[in-house]
Amino acid sequence: MDNYNKLIDQGLLKEFPGVTQLFEYLKSREIAIAVTTGFPRELLEKIIQVLEWQGHINFSVAASEVSNGRPAPDMINKSIE
């Protein structure tokens, strides 16, 4: 994960075009947003902060927080509890 942290620290993390706009649209329709990832919680939180998604994400799940990561549905199930 150190390599990912270095890339983020170097300012190389970029969101896919339109993601923030999609989040804003979903929020305006009162649709909750969940993010799941195989990254550890610490890296996930850093990504959310750098991309300024704190006000958009309702819930997030890292693979280490469930019994089984992908392709098992555990992260999705946890996000809709």
C-alpha positions in Angstrom: 0.0 0.0 0.0 3.0 2.3 0.4 3.1 2.7 -3.4 -0.5 3.9 -3.4 0.2 6.3 -0.6 3.2 7.7 -2.5 1.1 8.3 -5.6 -1.6 10.1 -3.6 1.0 12.2 -1.8 2.5 13.2 -5.2 -1.0 14.4 -6.3 -1.4 11.7 -8.9 -4.8 10.5 -7.6 -7.5 11.6 -10.0 -11.1 10.7 -10.1 -12.8 9.4 -13.2 -14.5 12.3 -15.0 -18.0 12.9 -13.8 -17.9 11.0 -10.6 -18.4 14.0 -8.3 -21.2 15.3 -10.5 -22.8 11.9 -10.4 -22.6 11.9 -6.6 -24.1 15.4 -6.5 -27.0 14.2 -8.7 -27.7 11.2 -6.6 -27.6 13.2 -3.4 -30.0 15.7 -4.9 -32.4 12.8 -5.4 -31.8 11.6 -1.8 -30.1 8.4 -3.1 -27.5 7.1 -0.6 -23.9 6.4 -1.9 -21.8 3.5 -0.6 -18.2 2.8 -1.6 -16.6 -0.6 -1.3 -12.9 -1.4 -1.8 -10.2 -4.0 -1.4 -7.9 -1.2 0.0 -7.4 -1.0 3.8 -9.6 1.5 5.7 -6.7 3.9 6.2 -6.1 4.2 2.5 -9.8 4.4 1.7 -10.2 7.3 4.1 -7.2 9.1 2.5 -8.7 8.6 -1.0 -12.1 10.0 0.2 -10.4 13.0 1.7 -8.1 13.8 -1.2 -11.0 13.5 -3.7 -13.2 15.6 -1.4 -15.9 13.0 -1.3 -16.6 13.3 2.5 -19.9 15.1 1.9 -21.0 12.7 -0.8 -20.4 9.2 0.7 -22.9 7.9 3.1 -21.2 4.6 3.9 -17.9 2.9 3.0 -16.6 -0.6 3.5 -13.0 -1.9 3.3 -12.4 -5.6 2.6 -10.7 -6.0 5.9 -14.0 -5.2 7.7 -15.9 -8.2 6.4 -15.3 -12.0 6.5 -14.9 -12.4 2.7 -13.7 -9.8 0.1 -14.6 -9.9 -3.5 -16.1 -11.7 -5.3 -18.2 -12.6 -2.2 -21.1 -10.1 -1.6 -20.0 -9.4 2.0 -19.0 -5.8 1.4 -22.2 -5.0 -0.5 -24.3 -6.7 2.2 -22.5 -4.7 4.9 -23.1 -1.5 3.0 -26.9 -2.0 2.9 -27.4 -3.2 6.5 
